[in-house]
Each structure stands twice: as C-alpha cells, then as structure tokens.
Amino acid sequence: MTSAQPPVKIAPLKLEPRIQHYAWGDPAFIPDLLGRPRDGRPWAEAWYGAHPSAPSIVHTPTGPESLDGHIATDGMRLLGGEVSRTYGTLPYLVKLLAAAHPLSIQVHPDAAQARAGFDHEQAAGIALDAPHRNYRDPHHKPELIVALTPFHALCGFRPLPVIEAMLDRAGEIRDLLPRLGGGGEDLSNLLAAWFELPDRRVRPALSRLLQRIAATPPALLTPEFWMLKAQQALGSGAPPDRGLLFLFLLELRQLQPGQALFLEAGVPHAYLQGAGLEIMAASDNVLRAGLTPKHVDAEAVLQVIRTGNPAPEVIEADASGAYVTPAKEFEVQRLTAIESMRTAVSPELILACADGATIQVEGVDLHPTLASGEACLMASGTRYRLVAGKSVWRIGVPL
C-alpha cells in the first residue's frame, strides 16, 4: 500500500479457533488460556486461519461462516491485491500447540515435492481424508515454533561422529545398522537400512533396549528418558516403534519462553513436550517416520528428508520483538507495549496470549477487545492502533 492510497475502513474479523484433540495434547494449557473449562480431553492445537482442513469461524452481520469461505467471497478486499494475486487465500496458519506427550517424527516437503506429491495422489484417486494420504494440499510448510512454556523438541541430525557415539550406547540395535562414514549419503543409507529391516528383527532388539533403559531410570531429558516417554505414550500394548531410533540421531533442543526454532523443508523433527505458538505456511502436509499410530510412509520420508544440513539453532526475537526467518508466507512479531498507529500492509492476525488487547481502527466505530486466546484478522490497508498486554502477537505477510 502506498501513501497515496486511503486507509481501508473494515472492522477487524474476530476468529473462533478450531480445536484439535489429538492424543498427545495437554488437557489444561489451551482451555486455561482460552478461558474454557477443562473437560478431560487432550487439547492439542487451536487453529487460527483459513486452511480448509479446519478453518476458523468468523461472525459476520449475516451470521457465522468459515474464514476460507469468507475469503472466497471477499478476498481481494480482505487480503489486498498483492496477497490475493500471489496466494489467493490467507498464506499462513497460526496454531496454539500444547504437547503433554511426544509427537510423531516427521518431515515436511518443499514446494516442488508438495506439488508433485499432491498431484500424484490426486491422480491416483486417494481421498483427501484417507488415513494413508501423505499430501493433503499442494503447498510446502516452513514453520516457526515459539515457546510459551519451557519447550522440548528434536530437530535436525546430530554430527555424524556424535551419532556413532550415540548408537554405541544402544548396543541392542547397533549391530542392525551400518557404520557411518563421512557424508550425508551414509546417513541416508543408514535410514534406508533401518526401514528395510523386518519387524521380527527390529522389535525384539528395541524391546531389549527399552527393558535395559527402564531397569535403571535414565537421567532427566536425556535421549533415553524421551525414548521411554515416547514408547509409553503409544500405549502399554503397542509394539516398540522403530521411530525410537531418531532419539539417538536428532539434536535435542530446549527452549525457554520466547525462544524459537525455524524448521525448513526436509528437517526431521518432533515436539516432545511443552506449549508454543506455531506459525507456518498454510499447509497440512506431514510425512511421518514413526512414534505414532498414524500412517508411516518410509519411502516418502526418505525422498524428502535432508541428511546433510546442520540442525536448526535456537532463535531469539530482535529488539522489535520480531523473529527473522526466510519464510515468504509469514512474519511474526511479539508486541508488549502500547503501539502507535500503524497500517497493515498485508492481512494481519492479532492474537492475545495474556492480558488481552484493544484494537482501535481509524474510521470504524467498533473497537474490539481481545481476551486471552482471542484473535482477529485485520484487512490489508487497515490503519489501527493496538493497545497490547504482556503477550500479543502480530502475524502478517512480508511484502
């Protein structure tokens, strides 16, 4: 938007998030943040966005409707010309995530892989909601996770000498795997060999490893500690999961509130425990490698996983509260004080995570107040003043 253009005078759209009750979710964090009663179920994620898998609900003068449907009828006005022409919809998805138990080992495809995989499965006639579907949309999924509580994650491969040393600690499975040489190709071969092994060899070896570790409780937050926790989360009757190998292969990262990780395509990762704000390109493409009862497609994982890149490092916000990433679909900033008037140069999502916020839009009588866990979407070109509490987040598109 240039200075010659008048500000857009559209009231902010309040978003009602869609809740996902996945088994690994925490029963307390999200309902407490949203001011809702705990109901005993795991509250894993609250989605704020327009992804068709679980679009937010917006309340309009004509009644409630899904955000993706609202954008389909009024997208140019809400998104602005550039975002509308480039993406056709809201290009980012925001989630509150709360994990009481480890998530699956997973990777996300890059843009070309996502398009090719989606087109292939469409041509094969696989239903979008089929359990064995890998690609649910044609988009990539770079993502940023910002810790809201102490947060533990696996992400990216350890250096090869460290992996060798880690595997030597797991003698029960060490002899099932080839030795590593000096390049990422050898790590790819190790993964391929592991997935090709029959269950009759893998499961007894993992059982012996788990029994030995459980006999002497491991130190807190070690790979062995998380190995026991991950297997326990699958249930007492579940066979040992071959995704447990990744506890020895991947780096462990511990985030304090406000610290973040950026995960590019091909980076293997798993969130282990904690609550965070997750911002990503609007995609639901997840390729799983283990630690889950859901569909695991080892061949698809091996096509996407990148073994030669260094593991992601912890990111701190800059002086303005922004997290610098290479993502083209989103930018993220934490606001902690009263802000002066600003103009949204893209569709901006404002999410309050503590103390709430008040938004004053120039030329609009309605000034919504956001309670903890509430969000609204500002149309591109809106000129507004935000009176923020301790933890208010602004997500937009970098233009």
Rosetta blueprint (number, residue, H / E / L):
1 M L
2 T L
3 S L
4 A L
5 Q L
6 P L
7 P L
8 V E
9 K L
10 I L
11 A L
12 P L
13 L E
14 K E
15 L E
16 E E
17 P L
18 R E
19 I E
20 Q E
21 H L
22 Y L
23 A L
24 W L
25 G E
26 D E
27 P L
28 A L
29 F H
30 I H
31 P H
32 D H
33 L H
34 L H
35 G L
36 R L
37 P L
38 R L
39 D L
40 G L
41 R L
42 P L
43 W E
44 A L
45 E E
46 A E
47 W E
48 Y E
49 G L
50 A L
51 H L
52 P L
53 S L
54 A L
55 P L
56 S L
57 I E
58 V E
59 H E
60 T E
61 P L
62 T L
63 G E
64 P E
65 E E
66 S E
67 L H
68 D H
69 G H
70 H H
71 I H
72 A H
73 T H
74 D H
75 G H
76 M H
77 R H
78 L H
79 L H
80 G L
81 G H
82 E H
83 V H
84 S H
85 R H
86 T H
87 Y H
88 G L
89 T L
90 L L
91 P L
92 Y E
93 L E
94 V E
95 K E
96 L E
97 L E
98 A E
99 A E
100 A L
101 H L
102 P L
103 L L
104 S L
105 I E
106 Q E
107 V E
108 H L
109 P L
110 D L
111 A H
112 A H
113 Q H
114 A H
115 R H
116 A H
117 G H
118 F H
119 D H
120 H H
121 E H
122 Q H
123 A H
124 A L
125 G L
126 I L
127 A L
128 L L
129 D L
130 A L
131 P L
132 H L
133 R L
134 N L
135 Y L
136 R L
137 D L
138 P L
139 H L
140 H L
141 K L
142 P L
143 E E
144 L E
145 I E
146 V E
147 A E
148 L L
149 T L
150 P L
151 F E
152 H E
153 A E
154 L E
155 C E
156 G E
157 F E
158 R L
159 P L
160 L H
161 P H
162 V H
163 I H
164 E H
165 A H
166 M H
167 L H
168 D H
169 R L
170 A L
171 G H
172 E H
173 I H
174 R H
175 D L
176 L L
177 L L
178 P L
179 R L
180 L L
181 G L
182 G L
183 G L
184 G H
185 E H
186 D H
187 L H
188 S H
189 N H
190 L H
191 L H
192 A H
193 A H
194 W H
195 F H
196 E H
197 L L
198 P L
199 D H
200 R H
201 R H
202 V H
203 R H
204 P H
205 A H
206 L H
207 S H
208 R H
209 L H
210 L H
211 Q H
212 R H
213 I H
214 A H
215 A H
216 T L
217 P L
218 P L
219 A L
220 L L
221 L L
222 T L
223 P H
224 E H
225 F H
226 W H
227 M H
228 L H
229 K H
230 A H
231 Q H
232 Q H
233 A H
234 L L
235 G L
236 S L
237 G L
238 A L
239 P L
240 P L
241 D L
242 R H
243 G H
244 L H
245 L H
246 F H
247 L H
248 F H
249 L H
250 L E
251 E E
252 L E
253 R E
254 Q E
255 L E
256 Q L
257 P L
258 G L
259 Q L
260 A E
261 L E
262 F E
263 L E
264 E L
265 A L
266 G L
267 V L
268 P L
269 H E
270 A E
271 Y E
272 L E
273 Q E
274 G E
275 A E
276 G E
277 L E
278 E E
279 I E
280 M E
281 A E
282 A L
283 S L
284 D L
285 N L
286 V L
287 L E
288 R E
289 A E
290 G E
291 L L
292 T L
293 P L
294 K L
295 H L
296 V L
297 D L
298 A H
299 E H
300 A H
301 V H
302 L H
303 Q H
304 V H
305 I L
306 R L
307 T L
308 G L
309 N L
310 P L
311 A L
312 P L
313 E L
314 V L
315 I E
316 E L
317 A L
318 D L
319 A L
320 S L
321 G L
322 A E
323 Y E
324 V L
325 T L
326 P L
327 A L
328 K L
329 E L
330 F L
331 E E
332 V E
333 Q E
334 R E
335 L E
336 T L
337 A L
338 I L
339 E L
340 S L
341 M L
342 R E
343 T E
344 A L
345 V L
346 S L
347 P L
348 E E
349 L E
350 I E
351 L E
352 A E
353 C E
354 A E
355 D L
356 G L
357 A E
358 T E
359 I E
360 Q E
361 V E
362 E L
363 G L
364 V L
365 D L
366 L L
367 H L
368 P L
369 T E
370 L E
371 A L
372 S L
373 G L
374 E L
375 A E
376 C E
377 L E
378 M E
379 A L
380 S L
381 G L
382 T E
383 R E
384 Y E
385 R E
386 L E
387 V E
388 A E
389 G L
390 K L
391 S E
392 V E
393 W E
394 R E
395 I E
396 G E
397 V L
398 P L
399 L L
